[in-house]
Amino acid sequence: MNRHRAAFAIVCSLALVLSGCTFLPPAPSPSAAPGPTPTDKAGFYSQVLQWTDCEGGLECATAKAPIDWDAPSDGAIDLALVRHPATGTAQGSLLLNPGGPGGSGWDYVSQSGEASATAAVAENFDIVGWDPRGVGRSTQVVCYTDPKQTDETLYGTYDNAYNTQGWIDELITEEQSFAAACEKNTGELLGNVDTASNAKDMDMLREVLGDDKLNFLGYSYGTYFGTIYAELFPDKVGRFVLDGAVDPLVSDFESLKFQMAGFDSAFRAYLADCLSGTDCFFSGTVDDAAAQARSALDNVDAQGFTNADGRVLDSATLATGILSSLYSESYWPELTAMFASLAEGDPGLTFTSADSYNSRNADGSYQSNSYEVYVAATCVDGDFVDDPASTLDRIAEIDVAAPILGKYATYDDFAVLDTACTNWPFPRAQLPSSFTAEGAAPILVIGTTNDPATPYASAVSLAQQLSSGVLISYKGEGHTIYNQGVACIDDVVDEYFVNGTVPAADPMC
């Protein structure tokens, strides 16, 4: 069965685009928290972190959190933290989340080091990344234990053609098996990876880090963490920046539909740029090129393009490869090379792009459990189970909204979530239904006008919903923009983080 982790977020392999840095050697595993596990909320809040030195001047620690904040005596999990100490005098900690669900803040900070924030912020704050519950070095969500099973889930093909009832029937069977494996190998944590539980973890971390207020930088789905936190703990909001905002009032289906339209828009921008060069695979106008791309997606299932490792390319994996290269303009040349290679019958670059998106290593292992967390968190956070429309009808709606890439991306995204969440073994979590965060300090919400993964309209909406929301707009391409060298954005955000200065108006960078 072939599917990809949806682009709600900055995945770890893409996260370093934000800082422009390269991968460093992995840091050592964090140390275990000392002493007995707390059994009540007060005990979790009063634990003392034991920091140990990590590679590259970093510090690592492990915090304990209850599996269920409503039943703190029922067991605990580990939360892995890594800290880059301030290069100057620290005003406090800055908690950072790169997105998800399933993104590793531990990896982001450990691999980026000082570059996980601008120099001004790194000078004034201890930058703290953590793996949210279920993720990476924290106590994990575990589904399939054999990477070959994960390969089958992400890259396998079906007996029935996509967009048929026979395919839906196969998908339901697969998702039932996947959910059963997740429940067996994860246990009660599987039902407690929701964003409200993560927000409660964040408040506990604020306390054990020694901060009266939480300072937070959230990218993409990390903005949802920040929004839920602000609603639950408005009096604890310090300096909050939410870049690439998720609109919490939009249904999951509508959000994915808007997202697919965003990727179509980004793809058209890529096509315009490609056609202006000399080595573009496409020809004619942008509309002509879009039709050519659609034709390639229509026909690839019948081609039988086989990778060197035996995996067979289909339209869903091709869509994954395309989407992976639309997060940043810097990836556009790779996308051009991918199409040129595919035209010669070689799917290697397409699989390379899809593998990067899925955190798959060249040897067939996986760098993270981000896909498993993505599905689990979406199912306990989201409203797919309440949607009365059929999966095939919803795919048709997405195809209208995003007529280039949308349908093909849904095969590994919306369709998977719609069937998985309908068969999930745990109920939806209780989450806030309004997001004013009354009494919270000013919260900066950053939106990029042609962001493919979190459309600009979401940032506008969230800034309006938050009683103290302040919209910061960037006119351009790509998913998120802070700390990418755009002075107009970085200067405003740094002045806010360092000095608490709130812009009087949207700078419209």
Secondary structure, 3 states (H helix, E strand, C coil): CECCCCCCCCCHHHHCCCCCCCCCCCCCCCCCCCCCCCCCHHHHHHCCCCCEECHHHCEEEEEEEECCCCCHHHCEEEEEEEEECCCCCCCEEEEEECCCCCCCHHHHHHHHHHHHCCHHHHHHEEEEEECCCECCCCCECCCCCCHHHHHHHHHCCCCCCCCCHHHHHHHHHHHHHHHHHHHHHHHHHHHHCCHHHHHHHHHHHHHHCCCCCEEEEEECHHHHHHHHHHHHCHHHEEEEEEECCCCCCCCHHHHHHHHHHHHHHHHHHHHHHHHCCCCCCCCCCHHHHHHHHHHHHHHHHHCCCECCCCCECCHHHHHHHHHHCCCCHHHHHHHHHHHHHHHCCCCHHHHHHHHHHCCECCCCCECCCHHHHHHHHHHHHCCHHHCCCCHHHHHHHHHHHCCCCHHHHHHCCHHHHHHHHHCCCCCCCCCCCCCCCCCCCCEEEEEEEECCCCCHHHHHHHHHHCCCEEEEEEEEECCCCCCCCCHHHHHHHHHHHHHCCCCCCCCCC
